[in-house]
Amino acid sequence: MYFLTRAITNQFYSNNSKFKRTYRIFSSEAIDIPEEVDVPYQDRPSIEWLNNLLETELKTNPQNWYNIGLFKLYMEHKKIEPIHKKTKIPKYSIRETIKQMKSWIKLKWEQEWEK
């Protein structure tokens, strides 16, 4: 009788027993649901919108031809190495220009989304 009582007591107070996982966890612990801030859905820009943005920027600001040209090459090849081989521009310069253009495009997309 002592062995049975001790086995049942151990299962009841044990943190990894089947009894705790099925019964005690829900009755003894209050489950708090964290409140999350509602984030509005934001769609991704399409390729057509991106091409139109680059063309209008090239027309309104022709001095930005270098950044726009490199970004168009990046859209075509998706990697820096082929652009470097084709243009002989240093990889660091290409990488920095693409980062600047990505942040500029994100800013323009957010402005478009707010309209």
N, C-alpha and C positions, 0 to 999 in steps of 0.2 A: 504494500500500500504506500509506503514511504517513497519508493522509486516512481510510482505513477504520479504522486502529488508533486514531487520535485520536477519531473519532466513537463508537466502541465504548467507549473510556475515558471520554469525556464522559457518555455515557448511564449508565455504571456508577456514577460518582461524583456525578452530578447529583441534587439533592434533589427535583426535580419531573418526573423522567422516568418513562415508562411502566414501564421495567424496575424502578425502585425501588418504585413503587406496587404492582406485582404480586409481585415476588420478594424483594427485599432487606428490605422493611419487616418481614416476619414472621421472617426469619432473623437479622437484626442487632439488633432491639430486643426487649427483654423487656417484655411487656405485663403491667402490674400491675393486678390487680382490686381496687379499693378495698373495704374492709369497711364495710358500712353496718349501722347498728343496726336491728334488726327492730322495726318499729312495729306494734302490734296494730291490727287493723281496728276502726274506730269508725263505726257507722251514724249516719245523721242522724235527728234526732227527727221523728216524724210530726206532722201538724197535730192529730190527735186527742190525742196525748200533750201537746202544747203547750197546747191548750184546757183539758184536764183540770188541768194544772199551774197555769194562770192562775186557774181557778175555785176550786181548793183553796186557793191563796194568798189569793184574795179572801175566802174564808170564814174562813180562819185569821187573816188580818191585814187587816181592813177599812180600816185607815188607808192602805193602799197602793193605793187605788182610782184615784188619778190616774195612776200609772205603768202600771197594768194597762189602764186605759181607753185611754191613748194608744197603748200597744203593740197593742191590739186594732184600733184605727183604722189603725195602720201596717200590720198584717197585711191589712186590708181594702183599703187604697188603694195600698200599696207605695211611696208617695212622701210627702214632707213638705208639699209645696205644697197639696194638697187638704185636708190636716188643718189647716193654718194658715188657709185660707180658711173652713173650716167652724167652727173653734173660736176663731179670733182669738188664739191663743196664739202668742207669738213663735217663729220658726223655730229660733233657737238653743236655746231651752228644750226644744222638741220633739226636736231632734237629740240633745241631751245625755241626755234621759230615755230615748230609744230606745237609745242606746249603753249606758247603765246596765242597761237591761232585757236587752239582748242578752248582756252579760257575766254577768248573774245567771242567765239561762237556760242559758248554756254551763256554768256552775258546777253547776247542778242536773242537767243532762244527764250531766256527768262523774260526779257522785255516783250517778246512776241506773245508769250504765254499769258502775261498779265493783261494784255489787251483783250 
